[in-house]
Amino acid sequence: MNKKTKICLNAMVGNESNTITRMLESVIPYIDYYVIQCNGQDNTKKLLMTFLQKKEYLVLRTNLNGTILVLIGTIHFRPVLNPTTDVIGF
């Protein structure tokens, strides 16, 4: 059986506005999916959305072999919790 290995970017980011775009640009050619949790209070959320809404990243992209692929993923926006004051229920 010949299965292609898939790579998922799993990132937890917060207050990464200085580096988030550079990080995404460096991994885009290698990943097939992404799951990102953003809990920053700076403009990281806006930068993530702007970057991933570009047509070449949201719908079609070319990997290192020149193959056009669909890049799919999710971004979860969660506030930072303070364990001494915020009640976390499961």
Secondary structure, DSSP 8 states (H G I E B T S, - for coil): -------EEEEEESS-TTTHHHHHHHHTTT-SEEEEEE--SSTHHHHHHHHHTSHHHHTEEE-TTS-EEE-EEEEEE-----TTT-----
